[in-house]
Each structure stands twice: as C-alpha cells, then as structure tokens.
Amino acid sequence: MSTWETVLAILGMGLITLLTRAFFLIPQQELPLPDWLKDGLRYAPLAALAAVIVPEIVMSNGQLISTWKDARLYATAVGTAYFLWRGGILGTIISGTAVMLALRIGLGW
C-alpha cells in the first residue's frame, strides 16, 4: 500500500468508528425501541463480559484445560463464593487474587 492509501484507510476507519459509536447521540429525540429489545439490551454487558472471561478461565493455549490442578478454577470459585456471600467487588478481587497467588506461587500450579 502506498502512503496515500494507508492514510485514506485510517481516515475511513476512523470515520466509520465515529459514526457507529455516535449513532445514538446524533438524533435529537430518543430512538423508539420495542420493550423486548430494551429488556434484551440490559443483559448485553453481562453477556459480553462472560464471553471474554469464561474462555480465559477454562482454556489454556486455545485448548480446554484437562486437569483440575489449575489455579484459575479455584480462584474463580472462591471469588464467586465471596461475591455471593458479601456482595463486594473489592473483596471478590482480593479473595480470588489471594487464592490464585497462593496456588501459583505456593504450590507451583
């Protein structure tokens, strides 16, 4: 690609990104959405988070983990249990990280 084509491609991608991200900010009035779509969009952030985190927990190098001797499983279980018990995000992060470090550093998992 020439320099001109590269600059044109970058500007085009920037414009497309700006339009798609600002799509809901451009209209003066709120866009009418059906109730079923509004209800479904409430779960979109949770679904996106799960789609990113779950593979990181159950996979290693693109393959499902084949052993229970993986610190991520236990750290996830402890973090989830803490969140269900107390409901605090900071405690969830600290408890999961503590278990992860203990198993990785202490036992060498």
Order of alpha helices (4+ residues) and beta strands (2+ residues): alpha-alpha-alpha-beta-beta-alpha-alpha
